[in-house]
C-alpha cells in the first residue's frame, strides 16, 4: 500500500511559500482570483508530490499574513512535516515566529528549514541568516532540522529539497488507519453533475465508496458517493491522505469549514472539554485569567470559548498538598489544566491538539491536548488527579478511569471508541484485559467499573439488611422500592446488576437476602397451622383472606402477611389477591386436569366445576389463574390445554 504524508508550509507573508510549492510540484496552490491578482495566499492551497517508490506527499500551503492566521490554523491540524520557509533577504519575521509556535504547540515532530530567495543575497549574508535561524529554532522541534537554501525562481537546490522531503517523510509514523475515520472539512464546493464535494485531510481511519457517513456537529446522515485524492479516483480513502469526498443528497449550504466527516453514531459532540494548556514563553499577554474569552482552534474549526482555569495545587517535594492558588490564572511559560465551554457543539476526541488565541487583539497565546470530552462537574476545591491520569496515564489507565466516572450507567465499547483518539484494536485489547482481570464487568452490553459494582452491591445488601430488620415477617422488599434507592438508574441495568449479586434472591417482584428467613413467634406458628388446616379442609371452596381473618379472630393485615409468607415457603399457592389454596390441593387440581385432558380436548366451566367438586363462584377464579399461568387457553366458552408440561 502507498504511504501518505501531509506536508505543510509555514512562514511570513511574501517569503515565497506558494512559489516554492509550485517549484516543487508544478502546481500553483493559489487558486483564488484575488490571490493571483494580489500575489498573496489568502486561503489554503493544495498540491501533491509523488515519488517512484509510492510515497505520496500532500502539500497544504497556508497564508502568511497575520490577519489570516485562522486560515493557517485550518490547514495546520493534520500535517506530519512542516517546511518553515524564511526569505533570505528579510530573515525572521513576526509570522515566522507565530507559525513556529503554532506548529510546536500542535506537536509537529519533523520539519525542514528552507531559506528561500537565496538568489537575492550574497553568501556572507546567507551565513548570518543561517546563524539567526539556528537561534530562532533552538528549543523547538526544528532545533536540529536540516537547513537548505533554495531559490524558487532559479530552481537552485529544489531537487535537493525534494530528496530531503522524501528522506524525512519515510521516517514519519503513519497515521492510524485503525481508528475512527475523521476528516475535518477545509473546503466545500459544487461540481456540475456531481453535487456537493468537501475536501480535507483524513486524520484517522478509512472510509470507502457507498459507506454511510455523518457530518458533525450537525448530525446529518449521508453516504459516500465518490472519493478522490489529487485527481485520482479511490475506492477507499485512508488516514494521511488529502481527500475530496462527493456526498450524496446534500447542498453546499448544509456544510461549512470546521465540520467533521466521520462514520455514523460513534463520536459525540460536546459543549465542554477539559484540557492541558501550555502558555507560550514570549507571548505578550502577561496573565491569562479564568473566565476569559478566547478563540479556540482545532482541526479546521475556529470558535469562541470561555476558559475556566483549574486551580493548581502547590507542590511540596514530590506530592501535591491541599493548598490552592487563590488566583485562577496562568502566566507566560506556565502549564496547567483548564476547561473550555462553548455555545455551540464541537466535534473532538480526547488526545486531539488545539490552539488558543487572544480574543482581542488576535494573537496566539498557547495550546495543548484535549483530555476529556465529557468531563465531570467539579467544585473549585475538588482534586484534578483525573486530568493527570488522562494526560500521563497509559491507555488502560485512561479507559479504566473513564468507565469509573460513568457510574452506574456504564459505557458501551462504542462510547469509548468515540471518546479517545486511539487504535480500535488497542481499545479492544485493553477492555478485554480489564474484563478478564476483574477490573470491569459487562452488563447489558455496557461496561461498569468494579468499584461502581462494589458500591452498588454494598448499597443493595445494606438496604435489604435494614429492611429485613424492620420487617421480619415480610418475605422481602418490593423491587421498585429498592430501585428507588438508585435514582435515574435504567430498569434493565438495575435488573441485570441485581443478578450479579450472589447474596440476593429475586422472586417475581420481591427481593431478599439469600440468608434471610422469616422468624415467626410460637403463637404465629400455631396460627399458620390453623390457616393451613382450615384451607385443606375447605378443599376447592376456600374462605377468602377476610373470611379467614374473621373466623380465627386475627387482623386482615396479619393474615395477609402470613399468606405471603406461606406462599414464599410454597405451602400455599396464590390464586388471586383474596384466594389462596394449599400446595396439596393445587397438585390435586393439576392432576385432575391432566386426567381430564387425556380423554377430551376441551373443557367447559361446568365440567371443571364438577371436576373440583366446587361451585361456579370458585371455578371461575381458578380457571382465570390457570389461564394466566399459561396452563389452559380460553377459546370462546371452553378451555383447551395450552401446555401439558406445566401440569
C-alpha positions in Angstrom: 0.0 0.0 0.0 1.2 3.5 -0.7 2.4 5.8 2.1 0.6 9.1 2.5 2.2 12.0 4.3 0.9 15.6 4.7 3.4 18.4 4.5 2.5 22.0 5.4 4.2 25.2 4.7 4.8 27.9 7.4 6.3 31.3 7.4 5.8 35.1 7.0 3.8 36.7 4.1 5.7 37.1 0.9 8.5 34.7 1.8 7.7 32.6 -1.2 5.8 29.6 0.2 3.5 29.3 -2.7 6.2 29.8 -5.3 8.2 27.1 -3.5 5.3 24.7 -3.7 4.9 25.5 -7.4 8.7 24.8 -8.0 8.4 21.5 -6.1 5.2 20.2 -7.7 4.4 22.2 -10.8 1.1 23.2 -9.3 0.2 26.7 -8.3 -1.6 26.4 -4.9 -3.1 29.9 -5.2 -6.5 29.1 -6.7 -8.5 32.2 -6.0 -8.7 35.1 -8.5 -7.8 37.6 -5.7 -4.8 35.6 -4.8 -3.4 35.7 -8.3 -4.2 39.4 -8.7 -2.6 40.4 -5.4 0.2 37.8 -5.4 -0.5 36.6 -1.8 -2.1 33.5 -0.4 -5.4 34.2 1.2 -6.8 30.8 1.8 -5.4 27.3 2.0 -3.9 25.9 -1.2 -3.1 22.3 -2.1 -0.7 20.4 -4.2 1.0 16.9 -4.2 4.4 15.5 -4.6 4.7 11.8 -5.8 7.8 9.6 -5.6 8.7 6.5 -7.6 8.5 4.2 -4.5 4.8 5.0 -3.9 5.3 7.8 -1.4 2.7 10.5 -1.9 3.2 13.8 -0.1 0.1 16.0 0.1 1.1 19.7 0.5 -1.0 22.2 2.3 0.1 25.8 1.6 -1.0 28.2 4.3 -1.3 32.0 4.2 1.4 34.0 6.0 -0.5 37.3 6.7 -1.1 37.9 10.4 -4.8 38.6 9.7 -5.1 35.1 8.1 -3.8 33.0 11.0 -7.2 31.4 11.4 -6.9 30.1 7.8 -3.3 28.9 8.5 -4.6 27.0 11.6 -7.3 25.3 9.5 -4.5 23.8 7.4 -2.0 23.0 10.2 -4.0 20.4 12.1 -3.2 17.3 10.1 0.3 18.0 9.0 3.2 15.5 9.6 6.1 17.6 8.3 6.5 21.4 8.2 8.5 23.4 5.7 9.5 26.5 7.6 10.1 29.0 4.8 12.2 32.1 5.6 13.2 34.6 2.9 16.9 35.2 2.7 16.5 38.9 2.1 14.2 39.5 5.1 15.1 36.8 7.6 12.9 36.0 10.6 9.7 38.0 10.7 6.6 38.0 13.1 4.7 35.3 11.4 7.8 33.1 11.2 7.7 33.1 15.0 3.9 32.7 15.3 3.8 29.9 12.8 6.7 28.1 14.6 4.9 28.5 17.9 1.7 27.0 16.5 3.5 24.0 14.9 5.3 23.4 18.2 2.1 23.6 20.2 0.4 21.2 17.8 3.4 18.8 18.4 4.5 18.6 14.8 7.6 16.4 15.2 9.5 16.8 12.0 10.4 19.6 9.6 12.9 21.3 7.3 14.0 24.9 7.3 14.0 26.4 3.8 15.8 29.7 3.2 14.1 30.8 0.1 15.1 33.6 -2.4 18.8 32.7 -1.9 19.5 34.2 -5.3 18.8 37.7 -3.9 21.6 37.8 -1.3 25.4 37.3 -1.0 27.0 34.2 0.6 28.1 36.2 3.7 24.6 37.4 4.3 23.3 33.9 3.9 25.7 32.7 6.6 24.4 35.4 9.0 20.8 34.5 8.3 21.5 30.8 9.0 23.0 31.7 12.4 19.9 33.8 13.3 17.6 30.9 12.3 19.5 28.4 14.4 19.0 30.7 17.4 15.4 31.1 16.4 14.7 27.4 16.2 16.5 26.5 19.5 14.3 24.6 22.0 11.7 23.8 19.3 11.1 20.7 17.2 13.2 22.4 14.4 16.3 22.8 16.6 18.2 20.0 14.8 16.3 20.3 11.5 18.2 20.4 8.2 18.5 23.8 6.6 18.5 24.2 2.9 19.0 27.4 0.9 16.9 27.4 -2.3 15.6 29.6 -5.0 12.1 29.1 -6.4 13.0 31.4 -9.2 16.2 29.8 -10.5 15.5 26.2 -9.2 18.6 26.2 -7.1 18.5 23.2 -4.7 14.9 22.4 -5.5 15.8 18.8 -6.4 17.9 18.5 -3.2 14.9 19.7 -1.2 12.7 17.1 -2.9 15.2 14.4 -1.8 15.3 15.7 1.8 11.4 15.8 1.9 11.5 12.1 0.8 14.0 11.1 3.5 12.1 12.9 6.2 8.7 11.6 5.0 9.9 8.0 5.2 10.7 8.5 8.9 7.1 9.7 9.8 5.0 7.3 11.7 1.8 6.7 9.5 -1.5 8.0 10.9 -3.8 5.4 12.4 -5.9 3.6 9.7 -7.5 1.5 12.5 -9.1 4.4 14.3 -12.5 6.0 13.6 -12.5 7.8 10.3 -12.4 11.6 10.7 -11.9 14.3 8.1 -12.1 17.9 9.2 -13.6 19.9 6.3 -11.5 22.7 5.0 -13.2 23.3 1.6 -16.7 22.9 0.2 -17.7 23.4 -3.4 -20.2 22.1 -6.0 -19.3 20.3 -9.2 -21.8 20.1 -12.1 -23.1 16.6 -12.4 -21.7 15.5 -9.1 -23.2 17.8 -6.5 -21.5 18.8 -3.2 -17.8 18.0 -2.7 -15.8 18.6 0.5 -12.1 18.3 0.9 -9.8 17.8 3.9 -7.0 15.8 5.4 -8.1 12.4 6.7 -6.6 12.3 10.2 -7.7 8.8 11.2 -9.3 5.6 10.0 -10.5 4.8 6.5 -13.8 5.1 4.5 -15.0 3.5 1.3 -17.4 4.2 -1.6 -21.1 3.7 -0.6 -20.2 3.8 3.1 -22.6 5.7 5.4 -21.2 8.9 6.8 -22.2 11.5 9.3 -21.5 15.3 9.3 -20.8 16.6 12.8 -21.7 18.6 14.8 -24.9 18.9 12.7 -25.7 15.1 12.9 -26.6 15.0 9.2 -26.5 11.4 7.8 -25.3 10.9 4.3 -23.5 8.4 2.0 -20.1 8.4 0.3 -20.8 8.9 -3.4 -17.3 9.5 -4.6 -13.7 9.6 -3.3 -10.7 11.3 -4.9 -7.1 12.2 -3.9 -5.1 14.7 -6.0 -7.1 13.8 -9.1 -7.0 10.0 -8.6 -10.4 8.2 -8.0 -10.3 6.0 -5.0 -12.4 3.1 -3.7 -11.1 3.6 -0.1 -9.6 6.7 1.5 -7.1 6.3 4.3 -5.7 8.5 7.1 -2.9 10.7 5.9 -4.4 11.4 2.5 -5.8 14.7 1.2 -9.3 13.6 0.2 -12.1 15.1 -1.8 -15.5 13.4 -0.9 -18.6 13.6 -3.0 -21.5 13.5 -0.5 -25.0 12.2 -1.5 -28.1 14.3 -1.3 -26.5 17.4 0.3 -26.4 21.0 -0.7 -23.3 23.2 -0.3 -25.1 25.4 2.3 -25.5 22.4 4.7 -21.8 22.1 5.4 -19.1 24.5 6.5 -15.4 24.6 7.2 -14.8 23.1 10.7 -17.4 20.3 10.2 -16.1 16.8 10.5 -17.0 13.9 8.2 -17.0 10.6 10.2 -18.8 7.3 10.4 -22.3 7.4 12.0 -23.1 7.1 15.7 -19.6 6.9 17.0 -18.4 10.4 18.1 -20.5 12.5 20.4 -20.3 16.3 20.2 -19.8 18.3 23.3 -20.2 21.8 24.8 -17.5 21.3 27.4 -14.0 19.9 27.4 -11.1 19.5 29.9 -7.6 20.1 28.6 -4.0 20.6 29.4 -2.8 24.1 28.5 0.7 25.5 27.8 1.1 29.2 27.6 3.8 30.4 25.2 7.0 31.9 26.7 7.3 35.0 24.6 3.6 35.8 24.4 2.8 39.5 25.1 -0.1 38.5 27.4 1.2 38.6 31.0 -1.6 36.7 32.6 -4.5 34.6 31.2 -7.3 34.7 33.7 -10.1 32.3 34.3 -13.4 33.1 32.6 -11.7 34.9 29.8 -13.0 34.6 26.2 -10.5 33.1 23.7 -10.5 31.9 20.1 -10.3 28.2 20.1 -8.9 26.3 17.1 -8.8 22.5 16.5 -8.7 20.7 13.2 -10.3 23.1 10.8 -12.6 24.6 13.4 -12.4 28.1 14.9 -14.9 29.3 17.5 -15.1 31.4 20.7 -14.8 29.6 24.1 -14.8 30.7 27.7 -11.8 29.3 29.6 -12.0 28.1 33.2 -8.6 27.6 34.7 -8.5 24.8 37.2 -6.6 26.0 40.3 -3.1 24.3 40.5 -2.2 22.5 43.7 1.0 23.7 45.3 3.7 21.0 45.1 5.8 20.1 48.2 8.6 17.7 47.3 7.0 15.1 45.0 3.5 15.4 46.5 0.7 17.9 45.9 -0.6 19.5 49.1 -4.2 20.6 49.7 -3.2 24.3 49.4 -4.8 26.0 46.4 -3.6 29.1 44.5 -6.1 31.8 45.2 -5.8 33.2 41.6 -7.1 31.0 38.8 -4.7 32.2 36.1 -1.7 31.2 34.1 1.3 33.3 33.2 3.5 33.1 30.1 5.6 29.9 30.1 3.3 28.1 32.6 1.3 24.9 32.1 -1.9 23.9 33.8 -5.3 22.3 33.4 -8.4 24.1 32.2 -11.9 23.7 30.9 -13.3 25.2 27.7 -17.0 26.0 27.5 -18.7 26.5 24.1 -22.0 27.9 22.9 -22.2 25.5 20.0 -21.2 21.8 20.0 -17.7 20.8 18.9 -16.5 17.5 17.4 -13.3 16.5 19.2 -11.8 13.4 20.9 -9.5 13.0 23.9 -6.0 13.3 22.5 -6.6 15.9 19.9 -4.5 19.1 19.9 -5.7 22.6 19.9 -4.5 26.3 19.8 -6.0 29.3 21.6 -5.6 32.9 20.5 -6.4 36.1 22.5 -10.0 37.4 21.9 -8.7 40.8 21.1 -6.3 41.7 19.7 -5.8 38.5 17.9 -2.5 36.7 18.8 -1.6 33.2 19.6 -1.5 32.6 23.4 -0.9 28.8 23.7 -2.4 25.4 23.2 -2.3 21.9 24.3 -4.0 18.5 24.4 -7.7 17.8 24.9 -8.0 15.4 27.8 -11.7 14.7 28.3 -14.7 15.5 26.1 -17.3 14.6 28.7 -15.8 16.0 31.9 -17.2 15.6 35.4 -18.8 18.6 37.1 -16.3 19.6 39.8 -16.3 22.1 42.6 -13.4 24.6 42.9 -11.9 22.6 45.8 -12.0 19.2 44.1 -8.8 17.5 43.0 -7.8 17.2 39.4 -6.0 13.9 39.7 -8.2 12.5 37.0 -6.8 15.0 34.5 -3.3 14.0 35.4 -4.3 10.4 34.6 -5.8 11.4 31.3 -2.6 13.3 30.5 0.1 11.0 31.8 -1.6 7.5 32.2 -1.5 4.6 29.8 -4.4 3.8 27.5 -5.5 1.2 30.0 -5.4 3.7 32.9 -7.5 6.2 30.9 -10.1 3.7 29.9 -10.5 2.4 33.4 -10.9 5.9 34.8 -13.4 6.9 32.2 -15.5 3.8 32.9 -15.3 4.5 36.6 -16.5 8.1 36.0 -19.5 6.8 34.1 -21.0 5.5 37.3 -24.0 3.1 37.3 -24.9 3.8 33.7 -21.5 2.5 32.4 -20.3 2.9 28.9 -20.6 0.8 25.7 -17.4 0.0 23.8 -18.7 2.2 21.1 -18.9 5.1 23.6 -15.2 4.6 24.5 -14.1 4.3 20.8 -15.7 7.6 20.1 -14.2 9.3 23.2 -10.5 8.8 22.7 -8.2 9.0 19.8 -6.6 5.5 19.7 -6.4 2.4 17.6 -9.6 0.4 17.8 -7.7 -2.9 18.2 -5.8 -1.4 21.1 -9.0 -0.3 22.8 -10.5 -3.8 22.4 -7.4 -5.4 23.8 -7.3 -3.2 26.9 -11.1 -3.7 27.6 -10.7 -7.5 27.3 -7.7 -7.3 29.7 -9.6 -5.2 32.2 -12.6 -7.6 32.0 -10.6 -10.8 32.4 -8.7 -9.4 35.4 -12.0 -8.2 37.1 -11.3 -4.5 36.7 -14.6 -4.1 34.9 -17.8 -6.1 34.4 -20.0 -6.3 31.3 -23.7 -5.9 31.9 -26.5 -5.3 29.3 -23.9 -4.5 26.7 -22.3 -1.8 29.0 -19.0 -1.8 30.9 -19.0 -1.0 34.6 -16.0 -0.4 36.8 -15.6 -3.0 39.6 -15.6 -0.1 42.2 -19.0 1.0 40.9 -20.4 -2.5 41.1 -18.9 -2.9 44.6 -20.7 0.3 45.7 -24.0 -0.9 44.1 -23.9 -4.3 45.7 -22.9 -2.8 49.1 -25.9 -0.4 49.0 -28.3 -3.2 47.9 -27.2 -5.5 50.7 -27.2 -2.8 53.4 -30.7 -1.7 52.3 -32.0 -5.2 52.4 -30.4 -5.9 55.8 -32.1 -2.8 57.2 -35.4 -3.8 55.6 -35.4 -7.3 57.0 -34.6 -5.9 60.5 -37.6 -3.6 60.3 -39.9 -6.1 58.6 -39.1 -9.6 59.9 -42.5 -11.0 58.7 -42.2 -9.7 55.2 -40.8 -12.1 52.6 -38.7 -9.3 51.1 -38.6 -5.8 49.7 -40.6 -4.7 46.7 -38.2 -4.4 43.7 -39.5 -0.9 42.9 -38.8 0.3 46.4 -35.2 -1.0 46.2 -34.7 0.6 42.7 -35.8 4.0 44.1 -32.6 4.0 46.1 -30.7 4.3 42.8 -32.2 7.4 41.2 -32.0 7.6 37.5 -30.7 4.0 37.0 -32.2 2.3 33.9 -34.6 -0.5 34.7 -32.8 -3.1 32.6 -29.5 -2.1 34.1 -30.9 -2.4 37.6 -32.3 -5.9 36.9 -29.0 -7.0 35.4 -26.8 -5.7 38.2 -29.0 -7.3 40.8 -28.5 -10.6 39.0 -24.7 -10.3 39.7 -25.1 -10.1 43.5 -24.7 -13.6 44.9 -26.2 -12.8 48.3 -29.6 -11.7 46.8 -32.6 -13.8 45.7 -35.3 -12.4 43.3 -38.8 -13.9 43.4 -41.0 -12.1 41.0 -41.4 -8.5 42.4 -39.8 -9.4 45.7 -36.1 -9.1 46.5 -34.5 -10.6 49.7 -31.2 -11.7 51.0 -30.4 -15.3 50.5 -29.5 -15.7 54.2 -32.9 -14.2 55.3 -35.7 -16.4 56.6 -38.9 -15.3 58.3 -38.7 -16.0 62.0 -42.2 -16.5 63.5 -43.1 -16.4 67.1 -44.7 -19.6 68.6 -48.2 -18.1 68.5 -47.8 -17.1 64.8 -46.6 -20.6 64.0 -49.8 -22.0 65.6 -52.0 -19.6 63.6 -50.2 -20.6 60.4 -51.0 -24.3 61.2 -54.7 -23.3 61.8 -54.8 -21.5 58.4 -53.3 -24.4 56.6 -55.7 -26.9 58.2 -58.7 -24.7 57.5 -57.8 -24.3 53.8 -57.1 -28.0 53.4 -60.5 -28.9 54.9 -62.2 -26.3 52.6 -60.8 -28.0 49.5 -61.8 -26.0 46.5 -64.2 -23.7 48.3 -61.6 -21.9 50.4 -62.5 -18.9 52.5 -61.1 -15.6 51.4 -58.5 -13.8 53.4 -61.1 -11.5 55.0 -63.3 -14.5 55.9 -60.4 -16.4 57.4 -59.3 -13.4 59.5 -62.7 -13.1 60.9 -63.0 -16.9 61.7 -59.7 -17.0 63.7 -60.1 -13.5 65.2 -57.0 -12.0 63.5 -56.4 -8.7 61.8 -56.7 -8.8 58.0 -53.1 -7.3 57.7 -51.7 -10.1 59.8 -53.4 -12.8 57.7 -52.2 -11.1 54.6 -48.6 -11.2 55.8 -48.9 -14.9 56.8 -50.4 -15.8 53.4 -47.4 -14.1 51.7 -45.0 -16.0 54.0 -46.7 -19.3 53.3 -46.6 -18.6 49.6 -42.9 -18.0 49.7 -42.5 -21.2 51.7 -44.6 -22.9 49.0 -47.1 -24.3 51.5 -49.8 -22.1 49.8 -50.4 -21.1 46.2 -51.8 -17.6 45.4 -54.9 -17.9 43.1 -55.7 -14.2 43.3 -55.3 -11.4 45.9 -58.1 -12.9 48.0 -57.9 -16.6 47.4 -55.0 -19.0 48.4 -55.1 -22.8 48.4 -52.7 -25.3 50.0 -50.0 -26.8 47.7 -51.5 -30.2 48.2 -54.9 -29.0 46.8 -53.1 -27.2 44.0 -51.4 -30.6 43.0 -54.8 -32.3 43.1 -56.2 -29.7 40.7 -53.4 -30.2 38.2 -53.6 -34.0 38.5 -57.4 -33.8 37.8 -56.8 -31.6 34.7 -54.2 -33.9 33.4 -56.5 -36.9 33.7 -59.4 -34.9 32.1 -57.4 -33.8 29.0 -56.1 -37.3 28.3 -59.7 -38.1 27.4 -61.1 -34.9 26.0 -59.6 -31.9 24.1 -62.0 -29.3 25.5 -63.4 -28.5 28.9 -66.4 -26.4 29.8 -66.8 -24.3 33.0 -69.3 -26.8 34.3 -67.0 -29.8 33.7 -64.2 -28.0 35.5 -66.6 -27.2 38.4 -67.6 -30.8 38.7 -64.0 -32.0 38.4 -63.1 -29.9 41.5 -66.4 -30.5 43.3 -66.9 -26.8 43.8 -69.3 -24.0 42.7 -69.1 -21.7 39.7 -68.2 -18.9 42.2 -64.9 -20.6 42.8 -64.4 -22.3 39.5 -64.1 -19.0 37.6 -61.2 -17.6 39.6 -59.4 -21.0 39.4 -59.8 -21.0 35.6 -58.5 -17.4 35.4 -55.5 -18.5 37.4 -54.9 -21.4 35.1 -55.2 -19.2 32.0 -52.8 -16.6 33.4 -50.3 -19.4 34.3 -50.5 -20.5 30.6 -51.7 -24.0 31.6 -55.1 -23.5 29.8 -56.3 -21.3 27.0 -59.8 -19.9 26.8 -61.4 -20.4 23.4 -64.9 -19.0 23.4 -66.8 -20.7 26.2 -64.4 -23.6 26.6 -60.8 -24.2 27.8 -58.1 -26.1 25.9 -54.8 -27.4 27.4 -52.1 -24.9 26.4 -49.0 -26.6 27.8 -49.1 -30.1 29.3 -45.5 -29.5 30.5 -46.9 -27.0 33.1 -49.1 -29.6 34.7 
